[in-house]
Amino acid sequence: MTAQSLAFEWTDTNRTWLIETPTRIACFIVGALVVRWLLFRVIDRVTKPRDDGEKRLVRGLRERTGARGPKARARRAQRAKTIGSVLKSTVSVVILVWLVLSILAELDVNIAPFIASAGILGLAIGFGAQHLVADIVSGVFMMMEDQYGVGDVADFGEVIGEIESVGLRITTVRDMDGTLWYIRNGEIERVGNMSQDFAVARLEVPVAVDADLDKAQNVALSAVLRAVRDAEVVDEVLGEPEMLGVQEVTSSHALLRMTVTTKPGAQWGVQRHLRSRVLGEFDRESIKLPMQSWGEALAGPR
């Protein structure tokens, strides 16, 4: 038998290893890359932030009604970027695991020990990094549910302030004193978002306990009804003011309370404007404030 015939026989005998197996492995690799590229394109299309009002492919990523301006755009951009990053990482890991297992199976390698080892390793990592896992899982659900975002003012229990950044593990909040707080997402048990949907400007005005309370309520409500139409706040107000009446009476004062619905985050500016207008109207109508009543009492009868 010649060397050439031996070579042909060896090639025919080992055709599976020489041609078929490498070809199938190459197909697996190409298929994995194509699927990864297609899924990445879909993720980019779904999570790409838009400001033109066009409907999104995923309802949870649609632009909020009334959410305009630089802060709202920054919020949507960061949320979309983070969710896209999580989805891409998940897709890459799943495809990589499938590719490795498929190649090992094609090479007739027993993958059962690898799966068992991976399970044990996963348990060890999960036990050792349980706080990290909890932070990341909480961050993912928080972003999916859009509980809060960049630019929102929120109450985290011990910290109240404006959210400056939102990540999978850490949320940073700037409080009213300028302190920057780093809060792990896994530690957040509750959060009160003051910047979603609408807000309520609550105006509380104390008057002297011996003042004409009916007159004080009428004057305050009239002043607020005029004030909400001022150019400074008219675009921030969503509803008509409501007088809730006397909420508290002490030996020195009676507390009047009014409310008005505003856009998210605008309640404090509207509240300051209304308070200024009401106090000015009280001064013109000679409605006494508590300090004025105390001053007269200390001065005694004339």
Phi, psi and omega in degrees: 000130183283166179296326181294317179293323176297320179296318179296319180295319180295320179295318180293322180292322184256027182300322182301313181288326185277326188238304190293311181297310177301324179295315179295320178297318178298321178296319177301314182296313180297316179299318179297317179295320180294314179298317178299317180296317180296316180294323176298321178297318179296316180298316179299321181292321182288319188263000180292122182290142179229155178234013183262005177081359181293142181296145181264164179287332179245126185300323182294344181255010178290154180290135180291146176294126180082358180275090183237173174093173184299319182295318179295320179294319178297321179298311181295320182296315181292320179297314180296319181296316182292315179297319177299319179297318179296314180297318180295319179297318179297315179299315182298316181295315181298314181294320180296316179298315178300318182295314181297315180295322179294319179294317178297319178295323179293331179272010179061033176268134178289113186270354181301314178298325179295318180295318179297316179296319179297322178295316179295316179297320179297319177296319180296314180295318180298321179291318182285332183242038185295325178293319178297316179298317179298319179298314184292316179298317178298320178296320179296312180294323179299318180287320179298321182273354179054052181291323176199169182203181181301132179094345178286148170259123188222155178253114180259016182102276180273346183232132173234126180180189181267132181283124182261329177205151180230121178237179179292329183251325188233140169244130180254136184229133176259115183277181187293340178269000180092359179286135179264120182256137175253115185244124176289133183299328180290343180269352182278109180267330178208156178209134176254112182268119181268006188236019181250139172067288178204169178225168179234121174274115181257119184251119178243124184234121176275141174232161180300143184294337179264010178281164176285101187292324178297316178295319181298319179294317180295318180294317181297315181295319178297319180296319180291320179300324177284322185293326182290349177262002176292150184299331183294331187231355187301326181282348182262347185268134182251345183211175180281145177296153180228130177270120181266355175086199182280121183260340185202140177228126176236185180291344184246335186204163170242138185255119176264141180232135175227154178225153174211137180280134183229175173290155180302132178084352182264356188296326184287318177295318177297319180299316179296318181295316181294320180298318179298317181292320181293316180297322176296320179291323176299320180296319180290327182268005178058040175270121188286140172266165184304318182296324178296321180294319178296320180298318179293322180294320180291326181290333179080175181292147179259000000 
